[in-house]
Amino acid sequence: AMSCKQLALQYFSLHANEFIVLAADKQLQKNVYYGDMWYKRGIIGVCRDMGRKIIRINNIHSMIVENKEDALDNIIDLVIFCVFYIVLAREKKK
């Protein structure tokens, strides 16, 4: 299995720093609409969202053929959900 970083480089020619900047920008845009909904849904909600993205990314080749921008959005979403999970998991340990 390829990492999100490898997927971004191989399919979108985005290096790590470019990918991180793009992901941060997209999250800021989405935050306008969704706010802290991820936080309110908790770890289980974030894990469900991650699961949906993983299923979609398993078909990355066909996604890229159909809609390259949507494929990249799914990869970015998965990375963001991982960050959300880490935030929630660290809070739970306190």
C-alpha positions, 0 to 999 in steps of 0.5 A: 500500500502506498502512503498519502505522500506517495500517492500525491507525488506519483499521481499528482506530482505534488511533493510533501511540502506542496501537498501539506500546503494544499491540504491546509488550504483545503481544510481552511476552506472546508472549515468555513462550512463544517466548523468543528463538527469533526470534534463534536462527532468524536473519535468514532465519527472521525474513524467512520469518515476515515473508513469511507475515504480508505474505501474510496482510495482503494479505487484510486486508479479509476478515481483518477481517470474519472475525476482527478480533482475528486481523487486528490480531495479524498486523499487530502480528506484522509490526511485531515481525518488522521490529524483530527483522530490524533487530536481527539486521541491525545485529548482522551489520554488526559 
